[in-house]
Amino acid sequence: MQLNQATDYAFRVVLYLAGLPSGTVESGVIIAERQNIPYRFLQKIVRMLAAAGLVKSYRGVEGGFALAKSPDNITLYDVITAMEGPLGIHRCLAERNACNKNCGQECPVHHALAGIQERLAADLSSVTFAVLAAEAKIK
């Protein structure tokens, strides 16, 4: 499993916003510049993050973007699923009928992969952007 560039940029956006004082609205131009993200790509990313309820957008002269909820309540898992859809390390885990051997849940490989996927989701869900922002300030 490899995360795409848009997800990497989304991590940067959420981490940047998490490092600002609570409620700060930052312009897209500034975010794009400071995070080295092409502005047009940033617009696509924040739309996806907003659709997932992670970021709010504000219009007008003082407009921009802010986190929609506390960084304590936004995890790596949230951003990944907002950008890439449901977490899935193997097609047979996403679709019951995807196994061409028709053994689904009885297959020891699928069973092992299901456990790995569950642990990966739990690990990603345990890392909040509040923790990441605090770590970034230390460095």
C-alpha positions as CSV (number, residue, x, y, z in Angstrom):
1,M,0.0,0.0,0.0
2,Q,1.4,3.4,-1.0
3,L,-0.3,6.7,-0.3
4,N,-0.6,9.1,-3.2
5,Q,0.8,12.6,-3.4
6,A,-2.6,14.2,-2.7
7,T,-2.7,12.4,0.7
8,D,0.9,13.6,1.5
9,Y,-0.2,17.2,0.7
10,A,-3.3,16.7,2.8
11,F,-1.2,15.6,5.8
12,R,0.8,18.9,5.3
13,V,-2.3,21.0,5.2
14,V,-3.9,19.5,8.3
15,L,-0.6,19.5,10.2
16,Y,0.0,23.2,9.3
17,L,-3.5,24.2,10.4
18,A,-3.2,22.1,13.6
19,G,-0.1,24.1,14.5
20,L,-1.9,27.4,14.3
21,P,-3.9,28.9,17.2
22,S,-7.3,27.4,17.5
23,G,-9.9,29.0,15.2
24,T,-7.2,30.6,12.9
25,V,-8.4,31.0,9.3
26,E,-5.4,30.9,6.9
27,S,-5.5,31.9,3.3
28,G,-5.0,29.2,0.7
29,V,-2.3,31.2,-0.9
30,I,-0.3,31.2,2.3
31,I,-0.9,27.5,3.0
32,A,0.2,26.6,-0.6
33,E,3.3,28.8,-0.3
34,R,4.4,27.6,3.1
35,Q,3.7,24.0,2.4
36,N,5.1,24.0,-1.1
37,I,1.9,22.8,-2.6
38,P,0.7,24.0,-6.0
39,Y,-2.3,26.3,-5.4
40,R,-4.7,24.5,-7.8
41,F,-3.9,21.2,-6.2
42,L,-4.4,22.7,-2.7
43,Q,-7.9,23.7,-3.8
44,K,-8.8,20.1,-4.7
45,I,-7.3,18.8,-1.5
46,V,-9.2,21.2,0.8
47,R,-12.4,20.4,-1.0
48,M,-11.9,16.7,-0.2
49,L,-10.9,17.5,3.4
50,A,-14.0,19.8,3.8
51,A,-16.3,17.1,2.4
52,A,-15.0,14.7,5.0
53,G,-15.7,17.3,7.8
54,L,-12.0,17.9,8.6
55,V,-11.5,21.4,7.2
56,K,-13.9,24.4,6.9
57,S,-13.6,27.0,4.1
58,Y,-14.4,30.6,4.6
59,R,-15.2,33.0,1.7
60,G,-14.4,36.7,1.4
61,V,-11.5,39.0,1.9
62,E,-10.7,37.4,5.3
63,G,-11.4,33.9,3.9
64,G,-9.3,30.8,3.9
65,F,-9.3,27.5,5.7
66,A,-9.4,26.3,9.3
67,L,-9.7,22.9,10.9
68,A,-13.4,21.9,11.4
69,K,-12.6,20.2,14.7
70,S,-9.9,20.0,17.3
71,P,-6.6,18.5,16.2
72,D,-7.1,16.0,19.0
73,N,-10.1,14.6,17.0
74,I,-8.3,14.4,13.6
75,T,-6.2,11.3,13.0
76,L,-3.9,10.0,10.2
77,Y,-6.7,7.5,9.4
78,D,-9.2,10.3,9.0
79,V,-7.0,12.1,6.4
80,I,-6.2,8.9,4.5
81,T,-9.8,7.9,4.2
82,A,-10.8,11.4,3.2
83,M,-8.3,11.4,0.4
84,E,-8.2,7.8,-0.7
85,G,-11.4,6.2,0.4
86,P,-11.8,3.2,2.7
87,L,-8.6,1.6,3.8
88,G,-8.0,-1.7,2.0
89,I,-4.8,-3.6,1.7
90,H,-6.3,-6.4,-0.5
91,R,-9.3,-6.5,-2.9
92,C,-10.8,-9.6,-1.2
93,L,-11.2,-7.6,2.0
94,A,-13.1,-4.8,0.3
95,E,-15.5,-7.0,-1.7
96,R,-16.8,-10.3,-0.5
97,N,-17.1,-11.7,-4.0
98,A,-13.7,-10.6,-5.2
99,C,-12.0,-13.9,-4.3
100,N,-11.8,-15.9,-7.5
101,K,-11.3,-19.0,-5.4
102,N,-14.6,-18.4,-3.7
103,C,-13.3,-19.2,-0.3
104,G,-13.5,-15.7,1.2
105,Q,-13.4,-15.9,5.0
106,E,-12.1,-19.4,5.1
107,C,-8.9,-18.5,3.3
108,P,-6.0,-18.3,5.8
109,V,-4.3,-15.6,3.8
110,H,-7.4,-13.4,3.8
111,H,-7.8,-14.0,7.5
112,A,-4.2,-12.9,8.2
113,L,-4.6,-9.8,5.9
114,A,-7.9,-8.9,7.6
115,G,-6.0,-8.8,11.0
116,I,-3.2,-6.7,9.5
117,Q,-5.7,-4.3,8.0
118,E,-7.5,-3.9,11.4
119,R,-4.3,-3.3,13.2
120,L,-3.2,-0.8,10.6
121,A,-6.5,1.1,10.9
122,A,-6.2,1.1,14.7
123,D,-2.6,2.4,14.6
124,L,-3.4,5.1,12.1
125,S,-6.5,6.1,14.2
126,S,-4.3,6.4,17.3
127,V,-2.1,9.2,15.8
128,T,-3.7,12.6,16.2
129,F,-2.7,15.8,14.6
130,A,-2.5,17.4,18.0
131,V,0.4,15.0,18.9
132,L,2.0,15.5,15.5
133,A,1.7,19.3,15.8
134,A,3.3,19.2,19.2
135,E,6.2,17.1,17.9
136,A,6.7,19.5,15.0
137,K,7.0,22.5,17.4
138,I,9.7,20.6,19.4
139,K,11.9,20.2,16.3
